[in-house]
Amino acid sequence: MSLRIMLLCSMSLLAAPAVADGVPPAPVGWGEDAFGFDAGADHVALDRGLLVFDPASGAWQPLAPGIPNFGYTDRETWLAFRLAPDVQVRHEILLVVSYSLLDEIELYAVEGSLPVAAGRAGDREPFARRPLAHRHFLFPLTPATADGTTYLLRVRSNSSLQVPLALWDADAYFRSETNRYAFFGFFYGAMLLVVLYNAFLFGVLRERVHLGFVLHMGSFLGLMAGLQGLGYQYLWPYWPWLQEKAPALFVAAATGSAFIFAHDLLNLRQQSPRCSRLFRAGSLAGLAGLVASCVLPYATVMRPMLVTAVLGAVVIAWGGLRQWRTGGNSARWFVAAWLTFLLGTMLMIASKFGLLPRTFVTENGPLFGLAAEAMLLSLALADRFREHKQARRAAQAEVLQLQQEANRVLKQEVQLRTSELQNMMRQLAQANEELDLRNHFDGLTGICNRRAFDERLELEFGRAQREGEPLSLLMIDIDHFKNFNDTYGHLVGDDCLVAVAKTIDESARRTTDYAARYGGEEFAVIIPDAAPDQLAAFGERVRLAVADMEFMVDGRRVPVTVSIGGGTLVPASGDAIDDLIRLADGALYRAKGAGRNRVETENRTAAPV
């Protein structure tokens, strides 16, 4: 370790050029304000005795005690501190800047009156360029002069400008960090197991609340890893862009996913539609912030996102308390979990705005709050599952009780109700038959439609084929119907179709006759057991009935005529339904060709040669 730090110090000195412009002059006349280690101490916090450069006056001003916190500003800030002469003789010193979101950091050692660059870092640089591979910014300091060494530190960031500084004995620092990394490994490992377990539950149960939990916890874990520098060190070390955007991205994702998870866990869609709409709007606001974080500068979007996160946290807490009043253990656990995490998060946000000092509590409160929230939310999910299970059991018990009661009553009254049940079944069958008949009626004319015609023709054709009896079919077409529509309009044409259909249906007097609308202005009548001369007489009766109709348009009778083609067939084993249709259709076309308003028939009652 000692050899490595000495080598880095030597390399930084060899590569460090003198700084010409832009570096303020070194402060003078510090007196006793030099930092040193107390007896037995291995580090000292630089939270007092610091100077800050005032560009307006061009002079160095004392900085108030405490961790330097300048809030949200994009101006560069210069700090100065001085080491006691004997510090670097007895120790191998590291300057530790323990805030991982600073964009630019430059360290200068003042040799005589000339500042010389001693190190450079920042999250705009790839992680591999850091002086030491660590989540924080570590600068090995060169050996001090006999009078001590003055250091100038330039910092600049689009995020909250906090500069927590400390001097550490190198060996002691890395020993302490070993324990911290072990804690981080345990914490993030346990949280990852919780997230993976709920992802597995979502894959098995397909309940969206578990997916919301995964997104909620994953977003907060990503946010904490980004704030602590662990994300840049282990997850995205080659993406400075992502390191700069990570806080805003994860804050937006955490806000939106929190609304989604709370909405599903509290069952707001059924319990409170108005509150459900508010929570859905919150999730959309989080999505909008996620998109804005990718395209807008960090300084522009971060503060609005923090305000949105605070308002969202308040709304979610209000929604949880509102549902708690209506009952349910899951809402109780959710409120406890949310308030626990909210306390730590609010402390962290307040420190980012400079309202509270940056301390161990304000920086790591969300970490412990997140662990407590994960435990309490797991209990909330377990309670939700238990409530659903109890509701299913209660419903099953109620159904079973009703079934047992129904069986008891049925056993007592089975003999008295048998006839009534049979009658009811007959009525039900009749109702089903009537319903089926309705589905076979043409919506305009009220007679049977093409579907019913096809089914009836198939039935009658099979019967005639089995019994060797003749089967007749009339195809009826309204003459010049297209000109009729063009002259009087389609509404009058529809009335004409209704009148013709009614006349044809009334002409089919036998119970076995079956009239239907074949399509457009064409109708058909199935006539079983009819001789050819009977078919011609029936067709003539239909033709005359249509011609005698009193069809009135605007008070004036309009004549309507039809052309009719009939076919009679005794189906043989090789015949098909289309053969009968072709007979009738051919006769219809002959009737049209002979001048319309006629009846033509064709029969094939003997087997073809």
ABEGO torsion letter per residue (X at the ends): XAAAAAAAAAAAAAABBBBABGBBBBBBGAEABBBBBBBGBABBBBABGBBBBBAAAGBBBBBBBEBBBAEBBABBBBBBBBBBAAAAAABBBBBBBABAABABBBBBBBBEABBBBAEBBEAABBAAABABBBABBBBBBBBBBAAEBBBBBBBBBABBBBBBBBBBBAAAAAAAAAAAAAAAAAAAAAAAAAAAAAAAAAAAAGBAAAAAAAAAAAAAAAAAAAAAGAAAAAABAABAAAAAAAAAAAAAAAAAAAAAAAAAAAGAAAABAAAAAAAAAAAAAAAAAAAAAAABBAAAAAAAAAAAAAAAAAAAAAAAAAAAAAEEAAAAAAAAAAAAAAAAAAAAAAAAAGABBBBAAAAAAAAAAAAAAAAAAAAAAAAAAAAAAAAAAAAAAAAAAAAAAAAAAAAAAAAAAAAAAAAAAAAAAAAAAAAAAAAABBAAAGBBBAAAAAAAAAAAAAAAAAAGBBBBBBBBBBBGAAAAAAAAEAAAAAAAAAAAAAAAAAABABAABBBBBAEEABBBBBBBGBBAAAAAAAAAAAAAAAAABBBBBGGBBBBBBBBBBBBBBBBBAABBAAAAAAAAAAAAAAAAAAGEGBBBBBBBABBBX
